[in-house]
Amino acid sequence: MNKLDVHDLIFLTYVTNYDIGLMYEALTKFSEREQILGFCVERMALSIKDLNSLVEKTKIGLQKLRYHRIKSVSIFDDNYPKKLKLIKDAPPVLYIKGEFIESKTAAVVGSRDISIFANSNTENVVNWLNHDKYSIVSGLAEGIDTIAHSYALKNNQYTIAVLPNSLDSIYPITNYELAINILNSGGCLISESMFGINRGKKSFVQRNRIQSALSDIVIPIEMGTNSGTMHTINFAKRYDKQVLVHKMKDEWSNLEQYSGIQTLLTNPFKGMYIFDDEISFKKHLTNKDIEQTEIDFSL
């Protein structure tokens, strides 16, 4: 694959309206910068006027990145997250605010609509992971994600929030304070979205692949059968990640929030393990130590 600098990749993001497939097709087919850019411009049938507008949009976007103290990291850069680089559809450019650390990571995820058991179950899992020095990855969404990040912060545990939107704003807006606390604690916010690119609901599904890819282990706390968290699990299966699932309890059996957990338990797959307490949970933790490399993404 041919390298472009991060500025050119951001320009291609605007040219293609962030069509990863088209961007990678151009990077694979052609060896020269002009050929790569020209191929995408021709495929998108852009006029000179369109092109000039996108050049200006890219210029303003780069200025906004500096203003918001957001680092843009190309997949060709050495400091691009190693685990994320391994997946087929890795973001050509990743946007990071705060400090990214390569470490043992676990995605603690679940639905926005939670049960009365969500808080204690999430607290247990986050604390058990903290004992084994795992960082927490989640999506900053309401519900399980918010609880997971909050307990990580309480533990002084490194945490990464993966957002579906560009990092000039926070979604949901109710979690601005949580995002600030993550940054102040030394954690980071991550997104593949550049300013002004709207991919609708697709961005939420694609955000889940990043959560899975960044993690060594994926742990769904609660989820409905058709919830977005099931996408996270499917990505984890695709990427050969460990998935840890809590054994069902009688008091959960009739709750919609556990219908997705029940689905997993009745359809086990390679790499999925069941736990019912701290001992059985820790039995299945990945023991591979990862060298911790701190990268400051503040400008």
TORPASE-405053 format. One record per residue (C-alpha): x, y, z; residue number from 1. Coordinates in Angstrom, 2 decimals, always signed. Layout:
east:X&north:Y&up:Z&k:NUM
...
//
This chain:
east:+0.00&north:+0.00&up:+0.00&k:1
east:+1.28&north:+3.44&up:-0.89&k:2
east:+1.81&north:+6.09&up:+1.73&k:3
east:+0.28&north:+9.53&up:+1.79&k:4
east:+0.84&north:+12.08&up:+4.52&k:5
east:-1.94&north:+12.69&up:+7.00&k:6
east:-3.00&north:+15.96&up:+5.33&k:7
east:-3.56&north:+14.19&up:+2.00&k:8
east:-5.54&north:+11.45&up:+3.75&k:9
east:-7.77&north:+14.04&up:+5.39&k:10
east:-8.29&north:+15.64&up:+1.97&k:11
east:-9.26&north:+12.21&up:+0.59&k:12
east:-11.66&north:+11.84&up:+3.51&k:13
east:-13.51&north:+14.92&up:+2.29&k:14
east:-13.21&north:+13.98&up:-1.40&k:15
east:-14.76&north:+10.54&up:-0.83&k:16
east:-17.09&north:+11.59&up:+2.01&k:17
east:-15.11&north:+9.09&up:+4.05&k:18
east:-15.49&north:+6.03&up:+1.83&k:19
east:-12.81&north:+3.79&up:+3.37&k:20
east:-13.13&north:+1.21&up:+0.61&k:21
east:-12.48&north:+3.79&up:-2.11&k:22
east:-9.58&north:+5.31&up:-0.17&k:23
east:-7.88&north:+1.93&up:+0.26&k:24
east:-8.59&north:+0.99&up:-3.37&k:25
east:-6.74&north:+4.11&up:-4.52&k:26
east:-3.85&north:+3.57&up:-2.10&k:27
east:-3.46&north:-0.02&up:-3.28&k:28
east:-3.78&north:+0.59&up:-7.02&k:29
east:-1.50&north:+3.56&up:-7.51&k:30
east:+2.02&north:+4.53&up:-6.54&k:31
east:+2.01&north:+8.28&up:-7.06&k:32
east:+0.24&north:+10.90&up:-4.96&k:33
east:-1.32&north:+12.58&up:-7.98&k:34
east:-2.66&north:+9.25&up:-9.26&k:35
east:-4.22&north:+8.41&up:-5.90&k:36
east:-5.88&north:+11.79&up:-5.53&k:37
east:-6.93&north:+11.90&up:-9.19&k:38
east:-8.52&north:+8.44&up:-9.02&k:39
east:-10.74&north:+9.44&up:-6.10&k:40
east:-11.65&north:+12.79&up:-7.61&k:41
east:-12.65&north:+11.10&up:-10.88&k:42
east:-14.62&north:+8.35&up:-9.11&k:43
east:-16.59&north:+10.97&up:-7.18&k:44
east:-17.16&north:+13.00&up:-10.39&k:45
east:-16.06&north:+16.26&up:-8.79&k:46
east:-15.89&north:+19.55&up:-10.66&k:47
east:-13.10&north:+22.10&up:-10.31&k:48
east:-15.45&north:+24.16&up:-8.17&k:49
east:-16.15&north:+21.15&up:-5.94&k:50
east:-12.44&north:+20.46&up:-5.65&k:51
east:-11.58&north:+24.02&up:-4.66&k:52
east:-14.29&north:+23.91&up:-2.02&k:53
east:-12.88&north:+20.66&up:-0.59&k:54
east:-9.34&north:+22.08&up:-0.54&k:55
east:-10.65&north:+24.97&up:+1.56&k:56
east:-12.65&north:+22.61&up:+3.75&k:57
east:-9.52&north:+20.56&up:+4.40&k:58
east:-7.55&north:+23.69&up:+5.29&k:59
east:-10.18&north:+24.78&up:+7.80&k:60
east:-10.42&north:+21.24&up:+9.17&k:61
east:-6.69&north:+21.16&up:+9.87&k:62
east:-6.95&north:+24.50&up:+11.63&k:63
east:-9.83&north:+23.21&up:+13.76&k:64
east:-7.76&north:+20.17&up:+14.77&k:65
east:-5.08&north:+22.48&up:+16.12&k:66
east:-7.64&north:+24.69&up:+17.82&k:67
east:-9.26&north:+21.76&up:+19.61&k:68
east:-5.88&north:+20.19&up:+20.41&k:69
east:-6.74&north:+17.02&up:+18.51&k:70
east:-3.96&north:+14.95&up:+16.99&k:71
east:-4.51&north:+13.31&up:+13.59&k:72
east:-2.60&north:+10.04&up:+13.28&k:73
east:-2.15&north:+8.30&up:+9.92&k:74
east:-2.27&north:+4.52&up:+9.65&k:75
east:+1.23&north:+4.86&up:+8.19&k:76
east:+2.54&north:+6.50&up:+11.37&k:77
east:+4.54&north:+4.54&up:+13.93&k:78
east:+2.37&north:+5.87&up:+16.77&k:79
east:-0.89&north:+4.59&up:+15.27&k:80
east:-2.42&north:+2.09&up:+17.77&k:81
east:-0.84&north:-1.28&up:+17.04&k:82
east:-3.92&north:-3.40&up:+17.70&k:83
east:-6.14&north:-1.21&up:+15.56&k:84
east:-3.69&north:-1.34&up:+12.67&k:85
east:-4.24&north:-5.12&up:+12.44&k:86
east:-7.84&north:-4.98&up:+11.22&k:87
east:-8.73&north:-4.90&up:+7.54&k:88
east:-10.79&north:-1.71&up:+7.67&k:89
east:-8.69&north:+0.31&up:+10.10&k:90
east:-9.42&north:+4.05&up:+9.93&k:91
east:-6.92&north:+5.65&up:+7.52&k:92
east:-6.74&north:+8.56&up:+9.98&k:93
east:-7.47&north:+8.37&up:+13.69&k:94
east:-8.25&north:+11.47&up:+15.72&k:95
east:-7.09&north:+11.46&up:+19.34&k:96
east:-7.55&north:+13.99&up:+22.10&k:97
east:-5.54&north:+13.40&up:+25.27&k:98
east:-2.89&north:+10.79&up:+25.96&k:99
east:-2.95&north:+7.41&up:+24.22&k:100
east:-1.24&north:+4.49&up:+25.99&k:101
east:-0.59&north:+1.07&up:+24.48&k:102
east:-1.58&north:-1.32&up:+27.29&k:103
east:-3.63&north:-4.37&up:+28.21&k:104
east:-7.18&north:-3.29&up:+27.42&k:105
east:-10.70&north:-4.57&up:+27.98&k:106
east:-13.83&north:-3.22&up:+26.35&k:107
east:-16.59&north:-3.02&up:+28.96&k:108
east:-19.74&north:-2.41&up:+26.96&k:109
east:-23.50&north:-2.66&up:+27.06&k:110
east:-26.81&north:-1.05&up:+26.31&k:111
east:-28.03&north:+2.43&up:+27.16&k:112
east:-31.23&north:+1.06&up:+28.70&k:113
east:-29.96&north:-0.61&up:+31.86&k:114
east:-31.40&north:-2.69&up:+34.68&k:115
east:-31.05&north:-2.23&up:+38.44&k:116
east:-28.18&north:-4.74&up:+38.33&k:117
east:-26.06&north:-2.78&up:+35.85&k:118
east:-24.20&north:-0.60&up:+38.32&k:119
east:-22.97&north:-3.35&up:+40.65&k:120
east:-22.13&north:-5.77&up:+37.80&k:121
east:-20.13&north:-3.13&up:+35.94&k:122
east:-18.36&north:-2.05&up:+39.12&k:123
east:-17.28&north:-5.63&up:+39.82&k:124
east:-15.89&north:-6.17&up:+36.32&k:125
east:-14.04&north:-2.85&up:+36.20&k:126
east:-12.53&north:-3.48&up:+39.64&k:127
east:-11.45&north:-7.01&up:+38.74&k:128
east:-9.80&north:-5.68&up:+35.59&k:129
east:-8.08&north:-2.96&up:+37.61&k:130
east:-6.53&north:-5.58&up:+39.88&k:131
east:-4.87&north:-7.08&up:+36.79&k:132
east:-3.86&north:-3.66&up:+35.42&k:133
east:-6.23&north:-3.59&up:+32.48&k:134
east:-7.25&north:-0.31&up:+30.91&k:135
east:-10.93&north:+0.24&up:+30.13&k:136
east:-12.27&north:+0.92&up:+26.64&k:137
east:-15.87&north:+1.99&up:+26.14&k:138
east:-18.02&north:+4.28&up:+24.03&k:139
east:-18.98&north:+7.21&up:+26.33&k:140
east:-22.65&north:+6.39&up:+25.68&k:141
east:-25.31&north:+6.53&up:+28.36&k:142
east:-25.82&north:+3.38&up:+30.41&k:143
east:-23.09&north:+0.76&up:+30.75&k:144
east:-20.42&north:+2.86&up:+28.98&k:145
east:-20.89&north:+5.77&up:+31.35&k:146
east:-20.76&north:+3.48&up:+34.39&k:147
east:-17.61&north:+1.72&up:+33.12&k:148
east:-15.72&north:+4.96&up:+32.47&k:149
east:-16.85&north:+6.38&up:+35.81&k:150
east:-15.59&north:+3.42&up:+37.85&k:151
east:-12.33&north:+3.45&up:+35.91&k:152
east:-11.88&north:+7.10&up:+36.89&k:153
east:-12.70&north:+6.26&up:+40.50&k:154
east:-9.93&north:+3.63&up:+40.41&k:155
east:-7.43&north:+5.96&up:+38.71&k:156
east:-7.58&north:+3.40&up:+35.92&k:157
east:-6.60&north:+4.42&up:+32.41&k:158
east:-9.65&north:+4.67&up:+30.15&k:159
east:-10.28&north:+5.28&up:+26.45&k:160
east:-13.58&north:+6.61&up:+25.10&k:161
east:-14.32&north:+5.84&up:+21.45&k:162
east:-16.81&north:+8.30&up:+19.98&k:163
east:-19.00&north:+7.97&up:+16.87&k:164
east:-18.68&north:+11.68&up:+16.07&k:165
east:-15.85&north:+14.16&up:+15.51&k:166
east:-14.07&north:+15.31&up:+18.65&k:167
east:-15.14&north:+18.96&up:+18.50&k:168
east:-18.29&north:+17.88&up:+20.34&k:169
east:-19.37&north:+15.18&up:+22.77&k:170
east:-22.17&north:+12.71&up:+22.25&k:171
east:-24.29&north:+12.42&up:+24.25&k:172
east:-24.17&north:+16.02&up:+25.44&k:173
east:-24.91&north:+14.83&up:+28.97&k:174
east:-21.41&north:+13.35&up:+29.11&k:175
east:-19.30&north:+16.48&up:+28.61&k:176
east:-18.28&north:+16.37&up:+32.28&k:177
east:-17.32&north:+12.71&up:+31.97&k:178
east:-15.23&north:+13.45&up:+28.86&k:179
east:-13.45&north:+16.29&up:+30.69&k:180
east:-12.72&north:+13.99&up:+33.62&k:181
east:-11.31&north:+11.32&up:+31.30&k:182
east:-8.93&north:+13.84&up:+29.76&k:183
east:-7.95&north:+15.31&up:+33.13&k:184
east:-7.19&north:+11.82&up:+34.43&k:185
east:-4.70&north:+11.16&up:+31.62&k:186
east:-7.08&north:+9.17&up:+29.43&k:187
east:-8.11&north:+9.93&up:+25.88&k:188
east:-10.96&north:+10.33&up:+23.43&k:189
east:-10.73&north:+8.62&up:+20.04&k:190
east:-12.71&north:+8.94&up:+16.81&k:191
east:-12.35&north:+8.14&up:+13.13&k:192
east:-14.71&north:+11.00&up:+12.23&k:193
east:-13.47&north:+14.25&up:+10.74&k:194
east:-15.41&north:+17.49&up:+11.11&k:195
east:-18.36&north:+17.85&up:+8.76&k:196
east:-18.64&north:+14.18&up:+7.78&k:197
east:-22.07&north:+12.79&up:+8.66&k:198
east:-22.46&north:+9.04&up:+8.26&k:199
east:-25.63&north:+8.79&up:+10.35&k:200
east:-26.33&north:+5.59&up:+12.28&k:201
east:-23.51&north:+3.81&up:+10.47&k:202
east:-20.99&north:+5.73&up:+12.59&k:203
east:-22.28&north:+4.02&up:+15.75&k:204
east:-21.85&north:+0.53&up:+14.31&k:205
east:-18.41&north:+1.35&up:+12.95&k:206
east:-17.40&north:+2.87&up:+16.31&k:207
east:-18.00&north:-0.58&up:+17.80&k:208
east:-15.39&north:-2.19&up:+15.55&k:209
east:-12.79&north:+0.25&up:+16.91&k:210
east:-13.72&north:-0.62&up:+20.49&k:211
east:-13.26&north:-4.32&up:+19.73&k:212
east:-10.05&north:-3.84&up:+17.78&k:213
east:-8.41&north:-1.74&up:+20.51&k:214
east:-9.19&north:-4.35&up:+23.16&k:215
east:-7.69&north:-7.68&up:+24.17&k:216
east:-10.95&north:-8.72&up:+25.83&k:217
east:-14.57&north:-7.69&up:+25.24&k:218
east:-17.05&north:-7.93&up:+28.12&k:219
east:-20.75&north:-7.23&up:+27.53&k:220
east:-22.48&north:-6.41&up:+30.81&k:221
east:-26.07&north:-6.06&up:+29.61&k:222
east:-27.59&north:-5.94&up:+26.15&k:223
east:-30.73&north:-6.67&up:+24.24&k:224
east:-30.70&north:-9.18&up:+21.41&k:225
east:-30.77&north:-6.45&up:+18.75&k:226
east:-28.69&north:-3.87&up:+20.59&k:227
east:-25.64&north:-2.14&up:+19.18&k:228
east:-23.51&north:-4.05&up:+21.66&k:229
east:-24.16&north:-7.21&up:+19.67&k:230
east:-22.25&north:-5.54&up:+16.81&k:231
east:-19.31&north:-5.12&up:+19.19&k:232
east:-19.44&north:-8.84&up:+19.98&k:233
east:-19.62&north:-9.75&up:+16.29&k:234
east:-16.56&north:-7.61&up:+15.59&k:235
east:-14.79&north:-9.27&up:+18.54&k:236
east:-15.51&north:-12.69&up:+17.03&k:237
east:-14.20&north:-11.51&up:+13.66&k:238
east:-11.00&north:-10.20&up:+15.23&k:239
east:-10.46&north:-13.32&up:+17.41&k:240
east:-10.80&north:-11.42&up:+20.67&k:241
east:-11.66&north:-13.04&up:+23.97&k:242
east:-15.26&north:-12.45&up:+25.01&k:243
east:-16.18&north:-12.90&up:+28.67&k:244
east:-19.87&north:-13.36&up:+29.51&k:245
east:-21.44&north:-13.51&up:+32.96&k:246
east:-23.40&north:-16.66&up:+33.73&k:247
east:-27.12&north:-15.93&up:+33.93&k:248
east:-28.79&north:-15.55&up:+37.29&k:249
east:-32.44&north:-16.32&up:+37.93&k:250
east:-33.30&north:-12.69&up:+38.65&k:251
east:-31.99&north:-11.64&up:+35.22&k:252
east:-33.76&north:-14.28&up:+33.15&k:253
east:-36.89&north:-12.26&up:+32.32&k:254
east:-35.19&north:-8.92&up:+31.75&k:255
east:-34.90&north:-7.54&up:+28.21&k:256
east:-31.47&north:-6.12&up:+29.15&k:257
east:-30.19&north:-9.69&up:+29.44&k:258
east:-31.83&north:-11.17&up:+26.35&k:259
east:-28.63&north:-10.61&up:+24.36&k:260
east:-26.54&north:-12.23&up:+27.08&k:261
east:-28.87&north:-15.22&up:+27.00&k:262
east:-28.43&north:-15.40&up:+23.22&k:263
east:-24.66&north:-15.57&up:+23.61&k:264
east:-24.85&north:-18.23&up:+26.31&k:265
east:-27.07&north:-20.45&up:+24.18&k:266
east:-24.86&north:-19.92&up:+21.11&k:267
east:-21.27&north:-20.14&up:+22.38&k:268
east:-18.35&north:-19.61&up:+20.03&k:269
east:-14.59&north:-20.02&up:+20.02&k:270
east:-12.99&north:-17.47&up:+22.31&k:271
east:-16.08&north:-16.98&up:+24.49&k:272
east:-15.76&north:-17.80&up:+28.18&k:273
east:-18.32&north:-17.80&up:+30.97&k:274
east:-17.68&north:-16.46&up:+34.47&k:275
east:-19.81&north:-16.22&up:+37.59&k:276
east:-17.43&north:-14.70&up:+40.15&k:277
east:-14.04&north:-13.01&up:+40.48&k:278
east:-12.10&north:-16.29&up:+40.51&k:279
east:-13.66&north:-17.64&up:+37.31&k:280
east:-13.38&north:-14.19&up:+35.71&k:281
east:-9.66&north:-13.88&up:+36.35&k:282
east:-9.07&north:-17.43&up:+35.20&k:283
east:-9.82&north:-16.33&up:+31.65&k:284
east:-7.97&north:-13.02&up:+31.56&k:285
east:-5.32&north:-12.68&up:+28.89&k:286
east:-2.00&north:-12.75&up:+30.72&k:287
east:+0.11&north:-11.32&up:+27.93&k:288
east:+1.81&north:-8.17&up:+29.12&k:289
east:+2.00&north:-5.30&up:+26.66&k:290
east:+4.73&north:-2.73&up:+26.83&k:291
east:+3.15&north:+0.52&up:+27.96&k:292
east:+4.04&north:+3.33&up:+25.62&k:293
east:+2.79&north:+6.79&up:+26.42&k:294
east:+2.11&north:+9.08&up:+23.51&k:295
east:+1.07&north:+12.65&up:+24.18&k:296
east:-1.52&north:+13.71&up:+21.60&k:297
east:-1.91&north:+17.24&up:+22.91&k:298
east:-0.64&north:+19.90&up:+20.52&k:299
//
